């Protein structure tokens, strides 16, 4: 009897450990047309919840402590702030008209928001919930990236075709780098030595030396049987060691795997239709992609570079973020 009790206790502990592990990461997907957020368990790779998020949710991110979920409600002209566990809306942040994408300062404050309709970047204090600055940029600002040291925030303007380097202390543009047509995303490497800017219509990713403000390489993409016009780079994510760069190629329905040292494309992974944005789990074991036209998310095993699952989500998934540990 004693042995049975011990066995039962060990089994219970095992179940608890498994349950705890299953909730290690939550994946949040903004559904642009569905006006809601889909929540996925990264362990079971199953949808666990859906909640309303305002009109036309797109850009999505987390506070540094993981206690607040930020969502751009583009048609409401605000950033909604939710409790990521209860899904209750805690408050809102001022954003300017049509917020699309944002990036958070490495310290956790402020938030830098691209306002597509009025050609500005709005800087918001997330604690005081007030606007610190409005920075005029190019036409149709979208992509936002911040350097690891927090000194520079980069905005990409879709129509001006530039990456604007903004000083985070003075809120002045220090450098403009001309890239290919319709830049959509800006992503620094963790060491801050490189910046990747995707150009959707240009079909390239520009590799920029931030210190020099110069393009050192343009990455091009080619898949047999896919017309060049369909190779439309959007979301970009880089592993912490900088050795692998993943690029979402829009209507090509592929994620390109790029060598972060040679800048050569090593592989193309077939995912869902119109792949848009990407997000790693904190341990970088999985990469999630939002596929806007097939209304699903693809899950990539980063080590094996294989798509291991497709998960149906809401209508027109756009952005994705994974909760920190």
C-alpha positions as CSV (number, residue, x, y, z in Angstrom):
1,X,0.0,0.0,0.0
2,X,2.8,2.3,0.9
3,X,4.5,1.7,-2.5
4,X,1.2,2.5,-4.3
5,X,0.9,5.8,-2.4
6,X,4.5,6.7,-3.4
7,X,3.8,5.8,-7.0
8,X,0.6,7.8,-7.0
9,X,2.4,10.8,-5.5
10,X,5.2,10.6,-8.1
11,X,2.6,10.3,-10.9
12,X,0.8,13.4,-9.6
13,X,4.1,15.3,-9.5
14,X,4.8,14.2,-13.0
15,X,1.4,15.4,-14.2
16,X,1.9,18.8,-12.4
17,X,5.3,19.2,-13.9
18,X,3.9,18.4,-17.4
19,X,1.1,20.9,-16.8
20,X,3.5,23.6,-15.7
21,X,5.8,22.9,-18.6
22,X,2.8,23.1,-21.0
23,X,2.2,26.7,-19.9
24,X,5.8,27.8,-20.2
25,X,5.0,30.0,-23.2
26,X,1.9,31.5,-24.5
27,X,1.7,32.6,-28.1
28,X,-0.5,35.6,-29.0
29,X,-1.7,36.1,-32.6
30,X,-3.5,39.3,-33.7
31,X,-6.2,38.6,-36.2
32,X,-6.5,41.8,-38.3
33,X,-10.0,41.1,-39.8
34,X,-11.3,39.0,-36.9
35,X,-10.7,41.8,-34.4
36,X,-9.4,39.4,-31.9
37,X,-6.4,37.6,-30.4
38,X,-5.8,33.9,-30.6
39,X,-3.8,32.4,-27.7
40,X,-1.7,29.2,-28.4
41,X,0.0,26.9,-25.9
42,X,3.6,26.5,-27.2
43,X,3.9,23.1,-25.6
44,X,0.8,21.4,-26.9
45,X,0.6,23.6,-30.0
46,X,-3.2,24.0,-29.5
47,X,-5.4,27.0,-29.3
48,X,-6.4,27.7,-25.7
49,X,-8.3,31.0,-25.9
50,X,-9.6,33.8,-28.1
51,X,-10.5,37.3,-26.9
52,X,-11.5,40.6,-28.5
53,X,-8.8,43.2,-29.1
54,X,-10.4,46.2,-30.7
55,X,-10.8,47.2,-34.3
56,X,-8.2,45.9,-36.8
57,X,-5.5,44.6,-34.4
58,X,-2.1,44.4,-36.0
59,X,1.2,45.2,-34.1
60,X,1.4,43.2,-30.9
61,X,4.1,43.0,-28.2
62,X,4.7,42.4,-24.5
63,X,6.1,44.4,-21.6
64,X,9.5,43.4,-20.4
65,X,8.1,41.7,-17.3
66,X,5.4,39.9,-19.3
67,X,2.6,41.5,-17.3
68,X,1.1,43.6,-20.1
69,X,0.2,42.7,-23.7
70,X,0.2,45.7,-26.1
71,X,-2.0,45.6,-29.2
72,X,-2.3,48.2,-31.9
73,X,-6.0,48.7,-32.6
74,X,-5.4,50.5,-35.9
75,X,-9.0,51.5,-36.6
76,X,-9.5,52.7,-33.0
77,X,-6.3,54.9,-33.1
78,X,-5.1,53.5,-29.8
79,X,-2.9,50.8,-28.3
80,X,-4.9,48.5,-26.0
81,X,-3.2,47.1,-23.0
82,X,-4.4,43.7,-21.8
83,X,-3.6,41.4,-18.9
84,X,-2.0,38.4,-20.8
85,X,-3.5,35.9,-18.4
86,X,-7.0,37.1,-17.7
87,X,-7.3,39.0,-21.1
88,X,-8.9,41.9,-19.3
89,X,-8.2,45.3,-20.9
90,X,-6.2,47.2,-18.3
91,X,-6.1,50.5,-20.0
92,X,-5.1,52.2,-23.3
93,X,-2.1,54.1,-24.6
94,X,-2.3,57.2,-26.9
95,X,-0.9,56.3,-30.2
96,X,-1.8,58.8,-32.9
97,X,-3.8,57.8,-35.9
98,X,-3.6,54.3,-37.4
99,X,-0.9,52.7,-35.3
100,X,0.5,49.7,-37.1
101,X,3.8,48.5,-35.6
102,X,5.8,49.5,-32.5
103,X,8.9,48.6,-30.7
104,X,9.7,48.8,-27.0
105,X,12.8,50.4,-25.6
106,X,15.2,47.7,-24.1
107,X,14.5,49.3,-20.6
108,X,10.8,48.6,-21.0
109,X,9.9,52.3,-21.6
110,X,9.0,54.1,-23.8
111,X,7.1,52.6,-26.7
112,X,7.8,53.8,-30.2
113,X,4.7,53.6,-32.5
114,X,4.5,54.0,-36.3
115,X,1.5,56.0,-37.3
116,X,0.9,55.2,-41.0
117,X,-1.7,57.9,-41.7
118,X,0.1,61.0,-40.6
119,X,3.8,60.1,-41.2
120,X,5.0,60.3,-37.6
121,X,6.5,58.1,-35.0
122,X,4.7,58.6,-31.6
123,X,6.8,58.1,-28.5
124,X,4.7,57.0,-25.5
125,X,5.6,56.7,-21.8
126,X,3.9,53.4,-20.9
127,X,3.9,54.2,-17.2
128,X,2.5,57.7,-17.4
129,X,0.4,56.8,-20.5
130,X,1.4,60.1,-22.1
131,X,3.0,61.2,-25.4
132,X,6.7,62.2,-25.0
133,X,7.3,63.2,-28.6
134,X,6.0,63.0,-32.2
135,X,8.8,62.5,-34.7
136,X,8.1,63.4,-38.4
137,X,9.3,60.7,-40.7
138,X,8.7,59.6,-44.3
139,X,5.5,58.7,-46.0
140,X,3.6,55.6,-44.6
141,X,5.8,54.7,-41.7
142,X,5.6,51.0,-40.7
143,X,8.6,49.0,-39.5
144,X,10.1,49.8,-36.1
145,X,13.3,48.5,-34.6
146,X,15.4,49.6,-31.7
147,X,19.1,49.1,-31.1
148,X,20.1,46.8,-28.2
149,X,21.7,49.7,-26.3
150,X,18.5,51.8,-26.8
151,X,20.2,54.7,-28.3
152,X,18.7,54.5,-31.8
153,X,15.2,53.6,-33.0
154,X,14.7,52.9,-36.7
155,X,11.5,53.5,-38.6
156,X,10.9,52.4,-42.2
157,X,8.7,54.5,-44.4
158,X,6.9,52.5,-47.1
159,X,6.5,55.2,-49.7
160,X,9.7,57.2,-49.1
161,X,11.6,53.9,-49.2
162,X,13.9,54.9,-46.3
163,X,15.1,53.6,-43.0
164,X,15.2,56.6,-40.6
165,X,17.7,56.4,-37.7
166,X,16.2,58.4,-34.8
167,X,18.2,59.4,-31.7
168,X,16.2,58.3,-28.7
169,X,17.4,61.2,-26.5
170,X,16.8,64.1,-28.9
171,X,14.1,62.5,-31.0
172,X,15.9,63.8,-34.0
173,X,16.6,61.8,-37.2
174,X,20.4,61.3,-37.5
175,X,20.6,59.3,-40.6
176,X,18.4,58.3,-43.6
177,X,19.3,55.1,-45.5
178,X,17.6,54.6,-48.9
179,X,16.5,51.0,-49.4
180,X,14.4,49.2,-52.0
181,X,10.7,49.7,-52.5
182,X,8.2,49.5,-49.7
183,X,10.3,48.7,-46.6
184,X,8.1,46.8,-44.0
185,X,10.3,45.7,-41.1
186,X,13.5,46.5,-39.2
187,X,15.4,44.1,-37.1
188,X,18.7,44.6,-35.3
189,X,21.0,41.7,-34.3
190,X,21.4,41.2,-30.6
191,X,24.9,42.7,-30.7
192,X,23.7,45.7,-32.5
193,X,26.2,45.4,-35.3
194,X,23.7,44.7,-38.1
195,X,20.3,45.9,-39.1
196,X,18.0,44.0,-41.5
197,X,15.4,45.9,-43.4
198,X,12.9,44.0,-45.6
199,X,11.5,45.6,-48.8
200,X,8.2,44.1,-49.8
201,X,7.9,45.3,-53.4
202,X,11.7,45.6,-54.0
203,X,11.9,41.9,-53.1
204,X,15.1,42.3,-51.0
205,X,16.4,42.5,-47.5
206,X,19.0,45.2,-47.0
207,X,21.8,44.4,-44.5
208,X,22.8,47.7,-43.0
209,X,25.9,48.7,-40.9
210,X,24.2,50.9,-38.3
211,X,27.4,52.6,-37.3
212,X,28.2,53.7,-40.8
213,X,24.6,54.1,-42.0
214,X,25.4,52.1,-45.1
215,X,24.1,49.0,-46.8
216,X,26.7,46.3,-47.0
217,X,24.6,43.6,-48.7
218,X,21.2,43.1,-50.4
219,X,19.7,39.7,-50.0
220,X,17.6,38.5,-52.9
221,X,15.3,35.5,-53.1
222,X,14.4,33.0,-55.8
223,X,12.2,29.9,-55.7
224,X,11.7,27.7,-58.7
225,X,8.1,28.0,-59.9
226,X,7.4,31.2,-58.0
227,X,7.2,34.4,-60.0
228,X,9.7,37.1,-58.8
229,X,6.8,39.5,-58.0
230,X,5.5,37.1,-55.4
231,X,8.8,37.2,-53.4
232,X,7.8,39.9,-51.0
233,X,9.9,40.0,-47.8
234,X,8.0,41.3,-44.7
235,X,8.8,40.0,-41.2
236,X,12.4,39.3,-40.2
237,X,13.8,37.5,-37.1
238,X,17.4,36.8,-36.2
239,X,18.7,34.2,-33.7
240,X,20.5,35.5,-30.7
241,X,23.8,34.4,-32.0
242,X,23.1,36.1,-35.3
243,X,23.9,32.9,-37.3
244,X,20.4,32.4,-38.7
245,X,18.0,35.0,-40.2
246,X,14.4,34.0,-41.0
247,X,12.5,36.1,-43.5
248,X,8.7,35.9,-44.2
249,X,8.2,36.1,-48.0
250,X,4.5,37.0,-48.1
251,X,2.5,35.5,-51.1
252,X,5.4,33.2,-51.9
253,X,4.2,31.2,-48.9
254,X,7.8,30.6,-47.9
255,X,10.1,31.5,-45.0
256,X,13.7,32.0,-46.2
257,X,16.5,30.7,-43.9
258,X,19.5,33.0,-44.4
259,X,23.1,32.5,-43.2
260,X,23.8,35.4,-40.9
261,X,27.5,35.4,-41.8
262,X,27.5,34.9,-45.6
263,X,24.0,36.4,-46.1
264,X,23.3,33.5,-48.5
265,X,19.8,31.8,-48.5
266,X,20.3,28.3,-47.3
267,X,16.7,27.0,-47.4
268,X,13.1,27.8,-48.1
269,X,10.4,26.5,-45.8
270,X,6.9,26.1,-47.2
271,X,4.3,27.6,-44.8
272,X,0.8,29.0,-45.1
273,X,-0.6,31.5,-47.5
274,X,0.7,35.1,-47.3
275,X,3.2,34.6,-44.5
276,X,3.6,38.0,-42.7
277,X,5.2,38.1,-39.3
278,X,7.4,35.8,-37.2
279,X,8.2,35.2,-33.5
280,X,10.6,32.9,-31.6
281,X,9.9,31.2,-28.3
282,X,12.3,32.6,-25.7
283,X,14.4,29.4,-26.0
284,X,14.5,29.8,-29.8
285,X,13.4,26.2,-30.3
286,X,10.2,27.2,-32.2
287,X,9.4,29.9,-34.7
288,X,5.8,30.9,-35.3
289,X,4.6,32.5,-38.5
290,X,1.3,34.3,-39.2
291,X,-0.3,33.3,-42.5
292,X,-2.9,35.9,-43.4
293,X,-4.7,34.3,-46.3
294,X,-4.9,30.8,-45.0
295,X,-6.0,32.0,-41.5
296,X,-3.4,29.9,-39.7
297,X,0.0,29.8,-38.0
298,X,2.9,27.6,-39.1
299,X,5.3,26.2,-36.4
300,X,8.9,25.8,-37.4
301,X,11.4,23.7,-35.5
302,X,14.4,25.9,-35.5
303,X,17.0,23.2,-35.0
304,X,15.8,20.8,-37.8
305,X,14.4,23.7,-40.0
306,X,11.2,21.8,-40.5
307,X,7.6,22.9,-40.3
308,X,6.1,20.7,-37.7
309,X,2.5,21.9,-37.4
310,X,-0.2,24.2,-38.8
311,X,-2.6,25.8,-36.3
312,X,-5.9,27.3,-37.4
313,X,-6.4,30.7,-35.8
314,X,-8.7,33.7,-36.5
315,X,-9.4,35.7,-39.6
316,X,-6.4,37.2,-41.3
317,X,-3.7,36.7,-38.7
318,X,-1.2,39.6,-38.8
319,X,1.2,39.9,-35.8
320,X,2.5,37.4,-33.3
321,X,4.4,37.6,-29.9
322,X,5.5,34.9,-27.4
323,X,5.3,35.6,-23.7
324,X,8.7,35.8,-21.9
325,X,9.7,33.1,-19.4
